[in-house]
Amino acid sequence: MRNTTEHFEETYLAACAQQSKYTRGRRIEEEVCHVRSPYQRDRDRIIHCEFFRKLKGKTQVFIVKNDSFRTRLTHTLEVSQIARTIARALRLNEDLVEAIALGHDLGHTCFGHSGEEVLDGIVGSFQHNQQSLRVVDFLERGGKGLNLTYEVRDGILNHTGEGIPVTMEGKLVKLVDTLTYLCHDIQDSIGAEILRKEDIPEEILEVLGNTHSQRVNTFVQDIIKETSKKLKEGAEPNIYQAEKMYDTMMRLRSFMFTKVYNGELCLREKEKATYIVKFLFDYFMERPQDMPVRYFNMIEKEGIERTIVDYIAACTDDDAIKLFQRKVIPSPK
């Protein structure tokens, strides 16, 4: 029951953790659930929403060619699992962490960051974190949104970029998102045969380890140790890493951008994705009536460009490719 959860939070969680009974609430007030806490309800709403299901068909780094590559869904689940492990050790609110983690990428486009960059170039400002918030505030449930709590919405919006989440739980998800994609993108890059383990600088492997599980475990243990130490010393509530670990993470990030994200294979795939997304945008600008009715009916209120962006961003990779094929390749008579 909700009262049991609230009692547990009050007696067990760290002083810097966000208790659910102190939520700043929802944009539209609702009747209290007597079984679940507000953050548990948010988690459940996200898991059951359409855009969460679509994550299974959206690119993480590589356009999915076999079942071993990560998708946005598996990335999201890994972020949730790792963040919850750390949250439990630090006595933070696991329900809040889980809700933020599961919702952080709901607004990601087809073809990963390539699709995001194309839409950003077309409309002048498109960021997947802002789109994730738009999904939960407006696009889900036929325009009603999910009506999530302030803390979950804040964590979703500020999980990337310059924004700083207001809760420790949001700050944790933000850091875990970065270390998660760096670790699993190494594994997928080796599986895609565009990276060899021998290519990774030795000084990075010496710190993080030689396997995926070792690297994740190294990051996790460091965050728990450093954050616990800093908080005991009276430092400002935050999620901390040892300086050596942070420097190693940034070196790994720089290496991955050079060798993988901006590498030859990813750039070739990006060209294809760019062409498809740009074509679809131009096509629907000329023929908006070809969009599904739910989107076509949004044009009067949201404007044609914003509506087309919402539609394309909602597409899975397969959706976009099939749309492109139907519009380009003549149908047999």
C-alpha positions as a printed Julia matrix, in Angstrom:
333×3 Matrix{Float64}:
  0.0    0.0     0.0
  1.08   3.59   -0.58
  1.29   4.35    3.14
  3.75   1.5     3.6
  5.91   2.88    0.8
  5.85   6.35    2.32
  6.82   4.96    5.73
  9.7    3.04    4.18
 10.94   6.14    2.38
 10.72   8.24    5.52
 12.64   5.78    7.68
 15.15   4.36    5.18
 16.01   6.85    2.44
 18.98   9.19    2.75
 18.33  12.79    3.75
 19.18  13.97    0.21
 16.75  11.53   -1.42
 13.39  12.64   -2.8
 10.46  11.23   -0.85
  7.36  10.65   -2.92
  5.04  12.33   -0.43
  6.94  15.57   -0.97
  6.49  15.63   -4.73
  5.67  18.99   -6.25
  2.77  17.21   -7.86
  1.28  16.95  -11.32
  0.25  19.67  -13.74
 -3.32  18.4   -13.44
 -4.32  17.3    -9.96
 -5.51  13.71   -9.68
 -7.12  11.51   -7.07
 -4.49   9.82   -4.92
 -3.8    6.14   -5.57
 -4.04   4.1    -2.37
 -1.76   1.33   -3.66
  1.1    3.03   -5.51
  3.24   6.07   -4.76
  3.24   8.91   -7.32
  6.57   7.78   -8.77
  5.41   4.17   -9.03
  2.38   5.38  -10.99
  4.64   7.4   -13.29
  6.81   4.36  -13.92
  3.78   2.24  -14.78
  2.34   4.9   -17.11
  5.64   5.08  -19.0
  6.01   1.31  -19.35
  2.47   0.97  -20.74
  2.64   3.91  -23.16
  2.92   3.67  -26.94
  6.17   5.59  -27.24
  7.91   3.25  -24.81
  6.99   0.29  -27.01
  8.34   2.11  -30.04
 11.82   2.25  -28.48
 12.4   -1.37  -29.46
 12.48  -0.32  -33.12
 14.72   2.73  -32.79
 18.47   2.83  -33.41
 20.9    3.24  -30.55
 24.1    3.63  -32.63
 23.85   1.1   -35.43
 20.74   0.61  -37.54
 19.64  -2.77  -36.26
 20.83  -5.57  -38.52
 20.85  -8.35  -35.97
 19.29  -8.98  -32.6
 22.51  -8.54  -30.64
 22.78  -4.78  -31.26
 21.3   -2.44  -28.68
 18.16  -0.52  -29.48
 16.79   2.49  -27.64
 14.71   0.08  -25.56
 17.57  -2.12  -24.41
 19.66   0.98  -23.72
 16.81   2.37  -21.61
 16.53  -0.86  -19.63
 20.27  -0.94  -19.0
 20.22   2.66  -17.76
 17.36   1.78  -15.44
 19.09  -1.32  -14.05
 22.44   0.36  -13.43
 20.88   3.49  -11.94
 18.68   1.45   -9.61
 21.68  -0.53   -8.37
 23.49   2.67   -7.45
 20.34   4.25   -6.02
 19.83   1.32   -3.68
 23.41   1.53   -2.42
 23.09   5.3    -1.85
 19.58   4.96   -0.34
 18.0    7.13   -3.01
 14.43   6.72   -4.27
 14.54   3.75   -6.66
 11.01   4.36   -7.93
 11.88   7.9    -9.0
 15.14   6.75  -10.56
 13.34   4.02  -12.49
 10.62   6.36  -13.79
 13.15   8.93  -15.02
 15.36   6.27  -16.6
 12.49   4.54  -18.4
 11.18   7.84  -19.76
 14.37   9.67  -20.64
 14.55   8.64  -24.32
 10.84   8.5   -25.25
 11.33  11.41  -27.66
 14.27   9.93  -29.55
 13.83   9.8   -33.3
 14.24   7.02  -35.8
 17.91   6.41  -36.7
 19.19   7.65  -33.35
 21.18  10.86  -33.16
 21.35  11.02  -36.96
 17.59  11.53  -37.13
 17.77  14.03  -34.29
 20.43  16.1   -36.08
 18.44  16.15  -39.32
 15.29  17.42  -37.63
 17.31  19.94  -35.67
 18.76  21.25  -38.94
 15.32  21.46  -40.55
 13.39  23.25  -37.82
 16.26  25.04  -36.1
 15.78  23.46  -32.69
 15.12  19.81  -31.98
 16.56  17.97  -28.99
 15.42  14.53  -27.96
 15.19  15.41  -24.26
 12.77  18.24  -25.04
 10.84  15.9   -27.32
 10.7   13.3   -24.54
  9.04  15.88  -22.33
  6.67  16.78  -25.17
  5.76  13.09  -25.47
  4.82  12.71  -21.81
  3.15  16.13  -21.59
  1.22  16.12  -24.84
  1.71  13.47  -27.51
  0.77  10.42  -25.46
 -2.86   9.43  -24.89
 -4.12  11.27  -27.94
 -2.96  14.69  -26.79
 -3.68  14.32  -23.08
 -0.16  13.26  -22.09
  0.76  11.1   -19.11
  0.46  13.87  -16.5
  3.66  12.85  -14.72
  5.02  14.35  -11.53
  7.29  17.38  -11.58
 10.37  15.43  -10.48
 10.07  12.81  -13.23
  9.43  15.47  -15.88
 12.45  17.44  -14.64
 14.68  14.36  -14.74
 13.57  13.53  -18.29
 14.16  17.07  -19.54
 17.54  17.51  -17.88
 19.04  14.07  -18.45
 21.32  15.56  -21.1
 22.72  18.95  -22.01
 23.44  21.87  -19.68
 20.38  21.48  -17.46
 20.83  20.21  -13.91
 18.1   17.97  -12.47
 16.6   19.17   -9.19
 16.78  15.76   -7.51
 19.67  13.46   -6.69
 17.78  10.75   -8.54
 17.7   12.84  -11.72
 21.4   13.65  -11.39
 22.15   9.95  -11.03
 20.24   9.0   -14.18
 22.03  11.75  -16.12
 25.47  10.35  -15.29
 24.43   6.72  -15.69
 23.01   7.43  -19.15
 26.46   8.55  -20.3
 28.49   5.72  -18.81
 25.93   3.16  -19.99
 26.04   4.12  -23.65
 29.83   4.39  -23.61
 30.2    0.89  -22.19
 27.63  -0.87  -24.35
 28.63   1.02  -27.51
 32.12  -0.45  -27.15
 30.58  -3.91  -27.09
 28.32  -3.26  -30.08
 31.13  -1.62  -32.05
 33.29  -4.7   -31.58
 30.34  -6.88  -32.58
 29.86  -4.76  -35.71
 33.56  -5.27  -36.49
 34.27  -1.55  -36.73
 36.32  -1.59  -33.55
 38.78  -4.04  -32.08
 39.55  -4.33  -28.4
 43.16  -3.62  -29.33
 42.09  -0.21  -30.66
 41.0    0.98  -27.22
 43.79   2.96  -25.55
 45.54   0.85  -22.93
 45.3    3.56  -20.28
 41.49   3.36  -20.53
 41.42  -0.42  -20.21
 43.82  -0.31  -17.28
 41.37   1.83  -15.33
 38.03   0.39  -16.47
 38.79  -3.26  -17.25
 38.91  -5.56  -20.25
 35.29  -6.67  -20.44
 31.91  -4.94  -20.61
 30.87  -6.14  -17.16
 34.17  -5.05  -15.62
 33.83  -1.57  -17.08
 30.26  -1.13  -15.85
 31.18  -2.49  -12.41
 34.15  -0.13  -12.16
 31.99   2.91  -12.87
 29.26   1.75  -10.48
 31.56   1.06   -7.55
 33.37   4.36   -8.03
 30.12   6.38   -8.01
 28.91   4.63   -4.86
 32.24   5.07   -3.08
 32.87   8.69   -4.07
 29.33   9.9    -3.54
 29.09   8.23   -0.13
 32.43   9.72    0.91
 31.57  13.23   -0.28
 28.17  13.25    1.41
 29.68  12.05    4.7
 32.16  14.92    4.46
 29.27  17.36    4.15
 29.62  18.11    0.44
 26.71  19.49   -1.52
 24.22  16.76   -2.51
 25.4   15.53   -5.9
 26.57  12.41   -7.7
 30.35  12.18   -7.59
 33.13  10.36   -9.42
 36.8   10.14   -8.55
 38.81  12.58  -10.65
 40.71   9.75  -12.32
 37.45   7.98  -13.2
 35.86  11.13  -14.61
 38.96  11.84  -16.72
 38.94   8.26  -18.01
 35.25   8.49  -18.9
 35.87  11.68  -20.87
 38.87  10.13  -22.67
 36.69   7.14  -23.55
 33.97   9.48  -24.81
 36.45  11.35  -26.99
 37.81   8.05  -28.33
 34.33   6.76  -29.17
 33.38   9.95  -31.01
 36.55   9.8   -33.07
 36.56   6.09  -33.86
 32.87   5.16  -33.82
 30.25   7.92  -33.74
 32.12   9.99  -36.34
 33.72   6.96  -37.96
 33.3    5.88  -41.57
 30.52   3.33  -41.04
 28.41   5.6   -38.84
 28.85   8.47  -41.28
 27.7    6.28  -44.18
 24.65   5.2   -42.21
 24.05   8.81  -41.22
 23.97   9.84  -44.9
 21.25   7.29  -45.58
 19.25   8.29  -42.52
 19.61  11.97  -43.37
 18.32  11.4   -46.88
 15.28   9.43  -45.69
 14.3   11.85  -42.91
 14.77  14.9   -45.13
 12.72  13.27  -47.89
  9.88  12.42  -45.51
  9.79  15.93  -44.1
  9.65  17.52  -47.57
  7.07  14.98  -48.73
  4.67  15.66  -45.86
  5.14  19.4   -46.17
  3.65  19.05  -49.66
  1.13  16.33  -48.76
  0.23  16.67  -45.06
 -3.01  14.78  -45.7
 -0.93  11.6   -46.15
 -0.05  11.59  -42.45
 -2.19   9.52  -40.08
 -5.37  11.31  -39.06
 -4.2   11.82  -35.47
 -1.28  13.88  -36.73
 -3.09  15.62  -39.58
 -5.65  16.87  -37.07
 -2.89  18.45  -35.01
 -1.8   20.84  -37.78
 -4.33  23.58  -37.05
 -3.19  23.85  -33.43
  0.49  22.92  -33.63
  1.45  24.12  -37.12
  2.52  21.96  -40.03
  6.28  21.87  -39.35
  5.88  20.97  -35.68
  3.33  18.27  -36.54
  5.53  16.68  -39.2
  8.48  16.68  -36.82
  6.35  14.97  -34.17
  5.25  12.34  -36.68
  8.74  11.59  -38.01
 10.25  11.57  -34.53
  7.66   9.0   -33.47
  8.57   6.65  -36.32
 10.7    3.59  -35.7
 13.53   2.91  -38.14
 11.34   0.38  -39.92
  8.4    2.81  -40.06
 10.57   5.45  -41.73
 12.15   3.04  -44.2
  8.79   1.6   -45.25
  7.27   5.07  -45.58
 10.17   6.08  -47.79
  9.82   2.96  -49.92
  6.07   3.44  -50.37
  6.48   7.04  -51.44
  9.45   6.45  -53.77
  9.0    2.97  -55.27
  5.98   2.62  -57.6
  3.41   0.08  -56.44
  2.96  -2.88  -58.83
 -0.32  -2.77  -60.71
